[in-house]
Amino acid sequence: MGRVTFPERAAEIDLDALRHNIRHLRDVAHPARVMAVVKADAYGHGALPVARAALEAGAAWLGVAHVSEGVALRRAGIEAPILAWLHTARTDFTAGVEHGLDLGISGWELEHVAAAARELERPAIVHLKIDTGLGRNGCPPEQWEALLARAVAHQEEGLIRVVGIFSHLAVADEPARPETDLQVQAFRAAVTAAENAGIDVEVRHLANTPATFSRPDCHFDLVRVGLGIYGLSPFADQASEDLGLRPVMTFSTTVANCKEVPAGQGVSYGYAYRTRKPTTLGLVPVGYADGVPRIATGAPVLVGGRVYPVVGRIAMDQCVIDFGTTGLVGTPASPLGERAVLFGGSDAPPVEDWAAAAQTINYEIVTRISDRVERVYTSREGGDGTGS
Ligand SMILES: *Cc1c(COP(=O)(O)O)cnc(C)c1O
């Protein structure tokens, strides 16, 4: 790979790492197959290049939340099965059926989907979702028999084809918790009820990333993995490499300004930080409009092989690091223009350090990196994932 010329603000997406993660997850889940979850613009990594690379590496399915996300992938030429599971009364079910998306059904959506299928004279592909305890979407167990009966009736009429039964886990990132056992039991019961109702269930799926690693009894026929394909760990006590994963996103910019200041210099809005001795401040030109959480003061930034903390308030467009020394400005050692890596890559802080500083999880940090940050796709292996 030739050295990439980085734009001013870059989220570098390592598609080799992504393909590695998919292949690794395929091994972990085997013989179950892998659904690569690419909702929310692939957790901020770019839905289309990620979808293409994931399929190249052997993902069998794609998963999205919204029908519109699935339709966008179809319009870009993706032909693999795509499941969309979060709908509203305003969802364009007709577009979903027309584009051959698989649709997750928790209850009320079934009639909308059947109506769309009737209008298009094309059967809708459906996965029925049981709420095994998460308490969000999914059919409550006491309404499951009724949903099955309606689904069977529509299937006999040729309006739908039920190919899957699925559910979502609540506490799989804490493998010792007993509630997952109850969810597995409830799931098995729901599958049995579907089979007894005469449904030929092709794919049963329950596992997310944490359950794929920690609960082989949740694998069934298909695992729905999001976080893991991006190379990140869902567990508090295990890092990416402990799971055999490689982080995919590296978020970087360049030091935009560099200046010496005296002791007592207030830094950024509110003067939440004042220098204690003469020092050099570096301006890092990313802020909360770029997806850098405003509360993450203290989070690390790698410049020239060393890590420096963000000091003072993070603003909309920028934040400041303290180099802790003087005598740099105007010398060859000046960090002005140096690459500043917030997270990702081999020597830089892991995204989990930013998550900790922001009191959140790695999922949220990568997903919220904004459009102002250019995605740069790198790939050594065949296929650059951009389809060009
Ligand atoms: C987002 C999502 C997933 C993926 O979860 P990860 O923890 O990122 O693997 C799987 N299933 C459903 C229903 C989801 O909403």
The ligand as an ORCA input file, in Angstrom:
! r2SCAN-3c Opt
* xyz 0 1
  C     -27.188     -3.565     16.201
  C     -27.757     -4.927     16.271
  C     -26.940     -6.064     16.205
  C     -25.415     -5.987     16.238
  O     -24.995     -5.831     17.571
  P     -23.416     -5.841     17.924
  O     -23.376     -5.853     19.399
  O     -22.845     -4.599     17.331
  O     -22.855     -7.066     17.309
  C     -27.529     -7.301     16.123
  N     -28.875     -7.427     16.142
  C     -29.693     -6.369     16.229
  C     -31.165     -6.588     16.254
  C     -29.174     -5.079     16.316
  O     -29.991     -4.034     16.438
*
